[in-house]
């Protein structure tokens, strides 16, 4: 009996191999790769004229990738919620042993300027590009290699122009930006209720090649790590005919179909405040929102349902930013209560607070440096950039922002010890050690 089962398995495997070989040969042949098709056909004893539906191989691979991705995200999203605090190796930000580290002194330089308030900035995932958005409705794209050239002593002798693209397609101020994780696509969310897609590989393109028309002010945008979806955080009350509720929830869009997905339990959430910021975790298994009602909320990246709400995370003050650590175990948030806080994802427990910087007026950001050893934020009252040792919470540095007025946005490079600030004085400043 066992021998029969073994033989049957061998026959099934052989049939599968022949089917796969046939699809490969047909795919190569139909795409005019005849030499490669002939080589595979000869090696696998597959007829060159084998019949297969057009693009069948691509269709099957796409389906397989989608299933694999979906399963990965489900596991990633749930493991964070079921693990107890001691189940995983502690992340460095939660290790308070030893003295605080010294952060190198950072020097700043003016690298660009808008015609109105510089409102937001975002680095590309590889750190090669920086995009900035303004109240003047423009978006500037800077090449970081050229920015670094500006910092060289001899740069004044041969002026370097780091801005390589400027986009004009919004009617109202830009709120947020993000880069596609794989392609040369930049998205923007603005007060004109649109999300726009710009292809920055085209040197002459000034306008968006795709547009999502939303119903209200788009305050924040974030690409899924796969690049297939994006999140939009909104202001105001969504129209009833669109979502059937008055609640303030993030909108999840499929960028291929523009279909909008809403949480299954949104009518029961009781969410009251507009969203200031939305950000995906590194795997896309979860995303986080910071809201005007002072709450931080964690969402399942697959089902789009709210899985944890940290109500009053910043008291009655607005929660202005929220970001995951790289290992997705913690969320760093800032608020208009002049506090920066670190939360444990699995329990919603407050782990650390970073105090001593005043921010009560602007939509201030708190960010990790590229190694997550330090936390950076803004002191509005003193017009300074403040740095804390992430594990010990000790304040280790203060630098003048050199803006005329406090900066309103801070963004750190994901790959190196550099960051930028955006000011109400219209300028963009680059900080490097």
GIPE-V137965 format. One record per residue. RES is the residue in one small letter. SS is DSSP state (H for helix, E for strand, - for the rest). PSI is psi as a letter, one per 30 degrees, with the letter a starting at -180 (999 if undefined). Layout:
# GIPE-V137965
((RES;SS;PSI) (RES;SS;PSI))
This chain:
# GIPE-V137965
((x;-;e) (x;H;e) (x;H;e) (x;H;e) (x;H;e) (x;H;e) (x;H;e) (x;H;e) (x;H;e) (x;H;e) (x;H;e) (x;H;e) (x;H;e) (x;H;e) (x;H;e) (x;H;e) (x;H;e) (x;H;e) (x;H;e) (x;H;e) (x;H;e) (x;H;e) (x;H;e) (x;H;e) (x;H;e) (x;H;e) (x;H;e) (x;H;e) (x;H;e) (x;H;f) (x;-;g) (x;-;g) (x;-;i) (x;H;e) (x;H;e) (x;H;e) (x;H;e) (x;H;e) (x;H;e) (x;H;e) (x;H;e) (x;H;e) (x;H;f) (x;H;g) (x;-;h) (x;-;k) (x;-;k) (x;-;f) (x;-;g) (x;-;k) (x;-;k) (x;-;k) (x;-;k) (x;-;k) (x;-;g) (x;H;e) (x;H;e) (x;H;e) (x;H;e) (x;H;e) (x;H;e) (x;H;e) (x;H;e) (x;H;e) (x;H;e) (x;H;e) (x;H;e) (x;H;e) (x;H;e) (x;H;e) (x;H;e) (x;H;e) (x;H;e) (x;H;e) (x;H;e) (x;H;e) (x;H;e) (x;H;e) (x;H;e) (x;H;f) (x;H;f) (x;H;f) (x;-;k) (x;-;l) (x;-;e) (x;-;g) (x;-;f) (x;-;l) (x;-;k) (x;-;k) (x;-;l) (x;H;e) (x;H;f) (x;H;g) (x;-;j) (x;-;g) (x;-;k) (x;-;l) (x;-;l) (x;-;k) (x;-;l) (x;-;k) (x;-;k) (x;-;k) (x;-;k) (x;-;k) (x;E;k) (x;E;l) (x;E;k) (x;E;k) (x;E;f) (x;E;l) (x;E;k) (x;-;l) (x;-;f) (x;-;a) (x;-;k) (x;E;j) (x;E;f) (x;E;l) (x;E;l) (x;E;k) (x;E;k) (x;-;l) (x;-;e) (x;-;g) (x;-;g) (x;-;f) (x;E;l) (x;E;k) (x;E;k) (x;E;k) (x;E;l) (x;E;l) (x;-;f) (x;-;g) (x;-;g) (x;E;l) (x;E;k) (x;E;k) (x;E;k) (x;E;k) (x;E;k) (x;H;f) (x;H;e) (x;H;e) (x;H;e) (x;H;e) (x;H;e) (x;H;f) (x;-;f) (x;-;k) (x;H;e) (x;H;g) (x;H;f) (x;H;f) (x;-;e) (x;-;i) (x;-;k) (x;-;k) (x;-;j) (x;-;f) (x;E;j) (x;E;f) (x;E;k) (x;E;k) (x;E;k) (x;E;j) (x;-;f) (x;-;l) (x;-;f) (x;-;l) (x;-;k) (x;E;k) (x;E;e) (x;E;l) (x;E;l) (x;E;l) (x;E;k) (x;-;k) (x;-;f) (x;-;e) (x;-;l) (x;-;h) (x;E;k) (x;E;k) (x;E;l) (x;E;k) (x;E;k) (x;E;l) (x;-;f) (x;-;g) (x;-;g) (x;E;l) (x;E;k) (x;E;k) (x;E;k) (x;E;k) (x;E;j) (x;-;g) (x;-;f) (x;-;j) (x;-;f) (x;-;f) (x;-;k) (x;-;f) (x;-;l) (x;-;k) (x;-;f) (x;E;l) (x;E;k) (x;E;j) (x;E;j) (x;-;a) (x;-;f) (x;-;l) (x;-;j) (x;E;j) (x;E;f) (x;E;k) (x;E;k) (x;E;k) (x;E;k) (x;-;k) (x;-;f) (x;-;f) (x;-;f) (x;-;f) (x;E;l) (x;E;l) (x;E;k) (x;E;k) (x;E;k) (x;E;l) (x;-;l) (x;-;a) (x;-;k) (x;-;k) (x;-;k) (x;H;e) (x;H;f) (x;H;e) (x;H;f) (x;-;g) (x;-;l) (x;-;f) (x;-;l) (x;-;j) (x;-;l) (x;-;k) (x;E;k) (x;E;k) (x;E;k) (x;E;j) (x;-;f) (x;-;e) (x;-;f) (x;-;g) (x;-;k) (x;E;k) (x;E;k) (x;-;l) (x;-;k) (x;-;f) (x;-;g) (x;H;f) (x;H;f) (x;H;g) (x;-;e) (x;-;h) (x;-;k) (x;-;f) (x;-;k) (x;-;l) (x;E;k) (x;E;e) (x;E;k) (x;E;k) (x;E;k) (x;E;l) (x;-;l) (x;-;f) (x;-;f) (x;-;g) (x;-;f) (x;E;l) (x;E;l) (x;E;k) (x;E;k) (x;E;k) (x;E;l) (x;-;f) (x;-;g) (x;-;g) (x;-;l) (x;E;k) (x;E;k) (x;E;k) (x;E;k) (x;E;k) (x;-;f) (x;-;e) (x;-;f) (x;-;g) (x;-;k) (x;E;k) (x;E;f) (x;E;k) (x;E;k) (x;E;i) (x;-;k) (x;-;h) (x;-;e) (x;-;h) (x;-;b) (x;-;f) (x;-;l) (x;-;k) (x;E;k) (x;E;f) (x;E;l) (x;E;k) (x;E;k) (x;E;l) (x;-;l) (x;-;e) (x;-;g) (x;-;g) (x;-;f) (x;E;l) (x;E;k) (x;E;k) (x;E;l) (x;E;l) (x;E;l) (x;-;g) (x;-;g) (x;-;h) (x;-;l) (x;E;k) (x;E;k) (x;E;k) (x;E;k) (x;E;k) (x;-;e) (x;-;f) (x;-;f) (x;-;g) (x;-;k) (x;E;k) (x;E;e) (x;E;l) (x;E;k) (x;E;j) (x;-;l) (x;-;g) (x;-;k) (x;-;k) (x;-;j) (x;-;f) (x;-;e) (x;-;l) (x;-;i) (x;-;k) (x;-;k) (x;-;k) (x;E;l) (x;E;l) (x;-;l) (x;-;f) (x;-;f) (x;-;g) (x;-;f) (x;E;l) (x;E;k) (x;E;k) (x;E;a) (x;E;k) (x;E;j) (x;-;e) (x;-;e) (x;-;f) (x;-;h) (x;E;l) (x;E;k) (x;E;k) (x;E;k) (x;E;k) (x;E;k) (x;-;e) (x;-;e) (x;-;f) (x;-;g) (x;-;k) (x;E;k) (x;E;f) (x;E;k) (x;E;k) (x;E;k) (x;E;k) (x;-;f) (x;-;g) (x;-;l) (x;-;i) (x;-;l) (x;-;k) (x;E;l) (x;E;f) (x;E;k) (x;E;k) (x;E;k) (x;E;k) (x;-;k) (x;-;f) (x;-;f) (x;-;l) (x;-;i) (x;E;l) (x;E;l) (x;E;l) (x;E;k) (x;E;k) (x;E;l) (x;-;f) (x;-;g) (x;-;f) (x;E;l) (x;E;k) (x;E;k) (x;E;k) (x;E;k) (x;E;l) (x;-;999))
